[in-house]
Amino acid sequence: MNSPSFDETLVLIPARMASTRLPGKPLADICGAPMIVQVARRAAESGAGRVVVAVDHQETFDAVAAAGFEVVMTRVEHQSGSDRIHEALLKCDPDGRARVIINVQGDLPTIDPATIRAALNPLADPATDIATLTTEIIDVEEKTNPNVVKVVGSPIGENRLRALYFTRATAPYGNGPLYHHIGLYAYRRKALEMFVSLPPSTLEKRESLEQLRALEVGLRIDAEIVDTVPLGVDTPADLEKARRLLAAAPL
């Protein structure tokens, strides 16, 4: 079984201007380039597939285009990144050539390109509808932190889990590793289309985790185990850390 090829894969990066904790986040300067451009660079370096940025603001559109990346304008009112990338998919690939869509969050400027590629590995199994990433929790405090989402899954290989549940609670109970979910997804096109057509599910609303919607309708999610959690930039402190990381070791 082989992972999807470059020509079959579309890497979509949603960027939303309306961040409350870090206003204007996509355009925040990191080492001389807007954050969203840094994310697009990491995606391009991954070699996973065609890269397109999905924005909701003209200034962001212009910044991405000026950096030489493909960009599409999407509606402001989308409630989730999944909805935004679906609109972008219909605009940039109306003929349905892309069979797999990788959703890379627009606030991961220091992500290792190899981590993006790793999200494709579970899709080598044709039974897998959606692939995602996870890493073993080492920090004891993270095990009880509700902001750290855990994957509850069954091992199906040396570096892979079949996801049975996602939760903010400390789970599963008992001895053994706990896994931190990394919110980067690779969807088969049909799975993404099904997902966005469904209303929020019961468990999704209870846990505030949209991936539970997919599990509740029977879609299979497999998680590739990687070494580290990429830095998500949500606050001014995160932004400063990202600047230091890229300045010290440009990717």
Kinemage of the C-alpha trace (Angstrom):
@kinemage 1
@onewidth
@group {chain A} dominant
@subgroup {mainchain}
@vectorlist {calphas} color= white
{ca met a 1} P 0.000 0.000 0.000
{ca asn a 2} L 1.343 3.448 -0.976
{ca ser a 3} L 0.699 6.922 0.385
{ca pro a 4} L -1.045 9.399 -1.958
{ca ser a 5} L 1.197 10.971 -4.596
{ca phe a 6} L 2.091 14.664 -4.965
{ca asp a 7} L -0.310 15.085 -7.885
{ca glu a 8} L -3.187 13.618 -5.890
{ca thr a 9} L -2.641 15.808 -2.830
{ca leu a 10} L -3.723 19.359 -2.063
{ca val a 11} L -2.290 21.114 1.000
{ca leu a 12} L -4.784 23.734 2.164
{ca ile a 13} L -3.889 26.302 4.826
{ca pro a 14} L -6.829 28.216 6.345
{ca ala a 15} L -6.048 31.695 7.675
{ca arg a 16} L -8.591 33.711 9.641
{ca met a 17} L -8.013 37.353 10.600
{ca ala a 18} L -10.441 37.465 13.533
{ca ser a 19} L -8.158 36.193 16.311
{ca thr a 20} L -9.059 37.601 19.724
{ca arg a 21} L -5.835 36.694 21.541
{ca leu a 22} L -3.520 37.816 18.748
{ca pro a 23} L -5.224 40.358 16.443
{ca gly a 24} L -4.077 40.216 12.837
{ca lys a 25} L -2.335 36.909 13.514
{ca pro a 26} L -1.793 35.743 9.895
{ca leu a 27} L 0.147 38.933 9.132
{ca ala a 28} L 2.315 38.939 12.267
{ca asp a 29} L 5.930 39.351 11.211
{ca ile a 30} L 8.237 36.398 11.826
{ca cys a 31} L 11.793 36.864 10.608
{ca gly a 32} L 10.779 39.237 7.841
{ca ala a 33} L 7.706 37.436 6.530
{ca pro a 34} L 4.054 37.225 7.627
{ca met a 35} L 3.240 34.156 9.721
{ca ile a 36} L 0.951 32.742 7.042
{ca val a 37} L 3.770 32.975 4.485
{ca gln a 38} L 6.100 31.106 6.842
{ca val a 39} L 3.484 28.340 7.152
{ca ala a 40} L 3.118 28.190 3.368
{ca arg a 41} L 6.902 27.860 3.062
{ca arg a 42} L 6.934 24.903 5.456
{ca ala a 43} L 4.101 23.297 3.482
{ca ala a 44} L 5.926 23.783 0.187
{ca glu a 45} L 9.134 22.372 1.700
{ca ser a 46} L 7.222 19.246 2.712
{ca gly a 47} L 6.772 18.262 -0.918
{ca ala a 48} L 3.438 16.712 0.024
{ca gly a 49} L 1.395 18.336 -2.719
{ca arg a 50} L 0.102 21.549 -4.287
{ca val a 51} L -0.116 24.315 -1.658
{ca val a 52} L -3.054 26.747 -1.498
{ca val a 53} L -3.804 29.284 1.245
{ca ala a 54} L -7.471 29.987 2.081
{ca val a 55} L -7.994 33.492 3.481
{ca asp a 56} L -10.880 35.733 4.498
{ca his a 57} L -9.237 39.172 4.293
{ca gln a 58} L -7.855 41.156 1.358
{ca glu a 59} L -4.650 42.199 3.122
{ca thr a 60} L -3.845 38.553 3.874
{ca phe a 61} L -4.664 37.619 0.278
{ca asp a 62} L -2.278 40.276 -1.027
{ca ala a 63} L 0.540 39.231 1.340
{ca val a 64} L 0.318 35.581 0.315
{ca ala a 65} L 0.116 36.403 -3.385
{ca ala a 66} L 3.093 38.771 -3.116
{ca ala a 67} L 5.125 35.909 -1.627
{ca gly a 68} L 4.374 33.811 -4.702
{ca phe a 69} L 1.908 31.342 -3.210
{ca glu a 70} L -1.469 30.345 -4.573
{ca val a 71} L -4.307 31.868 -2.551
{ca val a 72} L -8.115 31.886 -2.644
{ca met a 73} L -10.601 34.149 -0.882
{ca thr a 74} L -13.216 32.452 1.317
{ca arg a 75} L -16.183 33.671 3.325
{ca val a 76} L -15.642 35.357 6.682
{ca glu a 77} L -18.427 33.530 8.498
{ca his a 78} L -17.009 29.983 8.489
{ca gln a 79} L -17.146 28.405 11.950
{ca ser a 80} L -14.232 26.012 11.438
{ca gly a 81} L -11.103 25.491 9.400
{ca ser a 82} L -12.699 22.404 7.837
{ca asp a 83} L -15.525 24.476 6.387
{ca arg a 84} L -13.040 27.030 5.066
{ca ile a 85} L -10.848 24.463 3.335
{ca his a 86} L -13.898 22.834 1.772
{ca glu a 87} L -14.914 26.127 0.172
{ca ala a 88} L -11.324 26.612 -0.957
{ca leu a 89} L -11.239 23.094 -2.389
{ca leu a 90} L -14.297 23.754 -4.541
{ca lys a 91} L -12.726 26.966 -5.835
{ca cys a 92} L -9.207 25.747 -6.578
{ca asp a 93} L -9.997 22.181 -7.665
{ca pro a 94} L -13.501 22.221 -9.185
{ca asp a 95} L -12.703 19.256 -11.430
{ca gly a 96} L -12.002 16.970 -8.458
{ca arg a 97} L -8.423 16.073 -9.349
{ca ala a 98} L -7.218 16.144 -5.734
{ca arg a 99} L -8.037 12.903 -3.946
{ca val a 100} L -6.461 13.875 -0.618
{ca ile a 101} L -6.582 17.200 1.229
{ca ile a 102} L -4.134 18.056 4.014
{ca asn a 103} L -5.396 20.744 6.384
{ca val a 104} L -2.412 22.575 7.882
{ca gln a 105} L -3.365 25.181 10.460
{ca gly a 106} L -2.245 28.679 9.563
{ca asp a 107} L -0.536 29.302 12.905
{ca leu a 108} L 2.237 26.670 12.698
{ca pro a 109} L 5.166 28.687 11.290
{ca thr a 110} L 7.869 26.434 12.730
{ca ile a 111} L 6.345 23.059 11.838
{ca asp a 112} L 8.831 20.522 10.506
{ca pro a 113} L 7.953 19.816 6.850
{ca ala a 114} L 8.465 16.113 7.588
{ca thr a 115} L 5.610 16.316 10.097
{ca ile a 116} L 3.278 17.485 7.346
{ca arg a 117} L 4.342 14.574 5.136
{ca ala a 118} L 3.819 12.139 8.018
{ca ala a 119} L 0.090 12.896 7.993
{ca leu a 120} L -0.188 11.073 4.671
{ca asn a 121} L 1.199 7.780 5.942
{ca pro a 122} L -2.027 6.336 7.396
{ca leu a 123} L -3.802 6.884 4.068
{ca ala a 124} L -1.671 4.138 2.553
{ca asp a 125} L -4.368 1.916 4.080
{ca pro a 126} L -7.467 2.263 1.866
{ca ala a 127} L -9.707 1.639 4.893
{ca thr a 128} L -8.584 4.902 6.510
{ca asp a 129} L -10.865 7.896 5.816
{ca ile a 130} L -9.012 10.600 7.745
{ca ala a 131} L -5.421 10.713 8.988
{ca thr a 132} L -4.062 12.854 11.785
{ca leu a 133} L -1.031 13.105 14.072
{ca thr a 134} L -0.278 12.452 17.718
{ca thr a 135} L 2.675 12.259 20.087
{ca glu a 136} L 3.177 10.591 23.447
{ca ile a 137} L 2.676 12.903 26.411
{ca ile a 138} L 5.862 13.262 28.464
{ca asp a 139} L 4.952 16.286 30.631
{ca val a 140} L 2.928 15.043 33.633
{ca glu a 141} L 0.918 18.282 33.808
{ca glu a 142} L -0.312 17.814 30.237
{ca lys a 143} L -1.992 14.552 31.206
{ca thr a 144} L -4.618 16.411 33.235
{ca asn a 145} L -4.742 19.636 31.192
{ca pro a 146} L -8.108 19.931 29.382
{ca asn a 147} L -6.499 22.122 26.737
{ca val a 148} L -4.349 19.155 25.704
{ca val a 149} L -6.610 16.911 23.635
{ca lys a 150} L -5.910 13.199 24.015
{ca val a 151} L -6.253 10.486 21.402
{ca val a 152} L -7.675 7.244 22.768
{ca gly a 153} L -6.721 4.588 20.275
{ca ser a 154} L -5.680 1.027 19.571
{ca pro a 155} L -2.129 0.428 18.295
{ca ile a 156} L -2.194 -0.851 14.711
{ca gly a 157} L 1.522 -0.584 14.015
{ca glu a 158} L 4.774 0.638 15.450
{ca asn a 159} L 3.912 4.316 14.954
{ca arg a 160} L 0.169 4.348 14.477
{ca leu a 161} L -3.106 4.299 16.381
{ca arg a 162} L -6.617 3.704 15.179
{ca ala a 163} L -8.521 6.501 16.913
{ca leu a 164} L -11.476 5.345 18.978
{ca tyr a 165} L -12.127 8.643 20.755
{ca phe a 166} L -10.749 12.140 21.360
{ca thr a 167} L -11.166 13.789 24.736
{ca arg a 168} L -10.063 16.646 26.969
{ca ala a 169} L -10.169 14.283 29.935
{ca thr a 170} L -7.258 12.154 31.148
{ca ala a 171} L -7.807 8.941 29.222
{ca pro a 172} L -7.523 6.047 28.916
{ca tyr a 173} L -7.423 5.014 32.565
{ca gly a 174} L -4.662 2.781 33.931
{ca asn a 175} L -1.008 2.218 33.173
{ca gly a 176} L 0.341 3.021 29.752
{ca pro a 177} L 1.085 5.979 27.497
{ca leu a 178} L -1.237 8.907 26.864
{ca tyr a 179} L -1.204 10.645 23.495
{ca his a 180} L -1.472 14.358 22.684
{ca his a 181} L -3.533 14.995 19.557
{ca ile a 182} L -1.987 17.288 16.939
{ca gly a 183} L -4.719 18.996 14.940
{ca leu a 184} L -3.367 18.467 11.441
{ca tyr a 185} L -5.535 16.309 9.181
{ca ala a 186} L -5.294 14.541 5.844
{ca tyr a 187} L -8.759 13.803 4.438
{ca arg a 188} L -9.813 11.653 1.580
{ca arg a 189} L -11.917 13.999 -0.521
{ca lys a 190} L -15.122 12.021 0.020
{ca ala a 191} L -14.566 12.011 3.781
{ca leu a 192} L -14.131 15.793 3.865
{ca glu a 193} L -17.248 16.280 1.760
{ca met a 194} L -19.235 14.039 4.097
{ca phe a 195} L -17.822 15.698 7.197
{ca val a 196} L -18.748 19.264 6.262
{ca ser a 197} L -22.241 18.208 5.179
{ca leu a 198} L -23.093 16.992 8.685
{ca pro a 199} L -24.387 19.073 11.603
{ca pro a 200} L -22.335 19.224 14.822
{ca ser a 201} L -22.730 15.941 16.707
{ca thr a 202} L -23.630 15.275 20.321
{ca leu a 203} L -20.137 14.387 21.519
{ca glu a 204} L -18.556 17.071 19.368
{ca lys a 205} L -20.605 19.719 21.164
{ca arg a 206} L -19.962 18.197 24.573
{ca glu a 207} L -16.161 18.012 24.169
{ca ser a 208} L -15.836 20.980 21.755
{ca leu a 209} L -13.891 18.697 19.392
{ca glu a 210} L -15.125 18.607 15.807
{ca gln a 211} L -13.256 15.407 14.917
{ca leu a 212} L -15.747 13.494 17.060
{ca arg a 213} L -18.363 14.251 14.405
{ca ala a 214} L -16.422 12.019 12.023
{ca leu a 215} L -16.143 9.156 14.512
{ca glu a 216} L -19.823 9.354 15.402
{ca val a 217} L -20.856 8.719 11.784
{ca gly a 218} L -18.423 5.837 11.400
{ca leu a 219} L -15.529 7.444 9.548
{ca arg a 220} L -12.196 5.858 10.396
{ca ile a 221} L -9.438 8.108 11.734
{ca asp a 222} L -5.888 6.798 12.100
{ca ala a 223} L -3.186 8.773 13.908
{ca glu a 224} L 0.494 8.695 12.995
{ca ile a 225} L 2.754 8.953 16.054
{ca val a 226} L 5.422 11.658 15.645
{ca asp a 227} L 8.137 12.932 17.963
{ca thr a 228} L 6.969 16.417 18.919
{ca val a 229} L 4.016 18.813 18.954
{ca pro a 230} L 4.538 21.757 16.586
{ca leu a 231} L 4.321 25.213 18.149
{ca gly a 232} L 0.905 26.781 17.623
{ca val a 233} L 1.005 30.570 17.796
{ca asp a 234} L -1.981 31.836 19.783
{ca thr a 235} L -0.527 34.533 22.035
{ca pro a 236} L 2.139 37.265 21.909
{ca ala a 237} L 4.414 34.975 23.958
{ca asp a 238} L 3.993 32.192 21.363
{ca leu a 239} L 4.824 34.683 18.624
{ca glu a 240} L 8.059 35.683 20.315
{ca lys a 241} L 9.005 32.032 20.746
{ca ala a 242} L 8.362 31.344 17.061
{ca arg a 243} L 10.554 34.301 16.123
{ca arg a 244} L 13.383 32.977 18.278
{ca leu a 245} L 13.084 29.473 16.854
{ca leu a 246} L 13.151 30.579 13.222
{ca ala a 247} L 15.918 33.096 13.835
{ca ala a 248} L 18.068 30.445 15.516
{ca ala a 249} L 17.479 27.670 13.003
{ca pro a 250} L 15.779 28.882 9.828
{ca leu a 251} L 13.800 26.107 8.179
